[in-house]
Amino acid sequence: MLAEPEAKLASAALASGRDTAAIRTLERELDLRPDDPAVLINLGIAYAHRGDDQKARALFKAAMASDDKADLETADGSTTDSRKLARKALSMLDRGAFRPISVPKETLTLRD
């Protein structure tokens, strides 16, 4: 699993939409722990947010195939098996769930 300081940095970066910072941190962790499902899934999410579906898909599949299996805490605070979470992430990727919602400019409202 991620070392505590790196995990917090990567989680904070992902949660605040700083995908580039998360990717930098997670790529360093991936070099150290190439089979860590938490690193693989979080890095896949960061790439999916950036629209790099090919890298995200490869990372999610690697997490599903990893010999390391772990119970991971999700963003909503629940705990789930890493392989199940990787399958869910892959399904979300296929549905486009990681893409930011684009709202036409004319539908936005401004307050005076």
C-alpha positions in Angstrom: 0.0 0.0 0.0 1.0 3.6 -0.3 3.2 5.0 2.4 1.1 7.2 4.6 2.5 10.7 3.5 2.3 9.7 -0.2 -1.2 8.3 0.2 -2.4 11.5 1.8 -0.8 13.6 -0.9 -2.2 11.5 -3.7 -5.7 11.3 -2.1 -5.8 15.1 -1.4 -4.7 15.8 -5.0 -7.3 13.5 -6.5 -10.1 14.8 -4.3 -9.3 18.4 -5.2 -9.1 17.8 -8.9 -5.3 18.2 -9.1 -4.8 15.2 -11.3 -1.3 16.1 -12.5 0.0 16.3 -8.9 -1.7 13.0 -8.1 -0.2 11.3 -11.2 3.3 12.5 -10.3 3.0 11.1 -6.8 1.3 7.9 -7.9 3.9 7.2 -10.7 6.7 7.4 -8.1 4.8 4.9 -5.9 4.1 2.6 -8.9 7.9 2.4 -9.5 8.3 1.2 -5.9 5.2 -1.0 -5.8 4.1 -2.1 -9.3 1.5 -4.6 -8.1 -0.1 -2.4 -5.4 -3.8 -2.3 -6.3 -4.4 1.0 -4.5 -1.7 2.7 -6.5 -3.0 1.1 -9.8 -6.6 2.1 -9.2 -5.9 5.6 -8.0 -3.5 6.2 -10.9 -6.1 4.9 -13.3 -8.7 7.3 -11.8 -6.3 10.2 -12.3 -5.7 9.3 -15.9 -9.4 8.8 -16.5 -10.1 12.3 -15.2 -7.6 13.6 -17.7 -9.3 11.7 -20.5 -6.5 9.1 -21.0 -8.9 6.2 -21.1 -6.2 3.8 -22.6 -3.9 4.3 -19.7 -6.7 4.2 -17.2 -8.1 0.9 -18.6 -4.6 -0.7 -18.5 -4.2 0.3 -14.9 -7.6 -0.9 -13.8 -7.0 -4.3 -15.6 -3.6 -4.5 -13.9 -5.3 -4.0 -10.5 -7.8 -6.8 -11.3 -5.0 -9.1 -12.3 -2.6 -8.2 -9.4 -1.5 -11.0 -7.1 -1.9 -8.5 -4.2 -5.5 -8.3 -3.0 -6.5 -5.7 -0.5 -9.5 -4.2 1.2 -9.5 -0.5 0.1 -11.4 2.4 1.5 -13.4 4.3 -1.1 -14.1 8.0 -1.4 -17.5 7.5 0.4 -15.8 5.8 3.4 -16.9 2.2 2.6 -14.4 -0.6 2.3 -14.3 -3.0 -0.7 -12.1 -5.7 -2.2 -9.5 -4.2 -4.6 -10.5 -6.5 -7.5 -14.1 -5.6 -7.2 -13.2 -1.9 -7.0 -11.1 -2.2 -10.1 -14.0 -3.9 -12.0 -16.3 -1.1 -10.9 -13.7 1.5 -12.0 -13.5 -0.2 -15.4 -17.3 -0.2 -15.7 -17.4 3.5 -14.8 -14.7 4.2 -17.4 -16.8 2.5 -20.0 -19.8 4.7 -19.1 -17.7 7.9 -19.1 -18.3 8.5 -15.4 -14.9 9.9 -14.8 -15.3 12.7 -17.4 -16.1 16.1 -16.2 -19.7 17.2 -16.9 -19.6 19.9 -19.5 -22.4 22.4 -19.2 -23.2 24.8 -22.1 -22.3 28.3 -21.1 -25.8 29.6 -21.8 -27.2 27.3 -19.1 -25.1 28.9 -16.3 -26.7 31.6 -14.2 -24.9 34.6 -12.6 -26.0 36.6 -9.6 -25.7 40.3 -9.6 
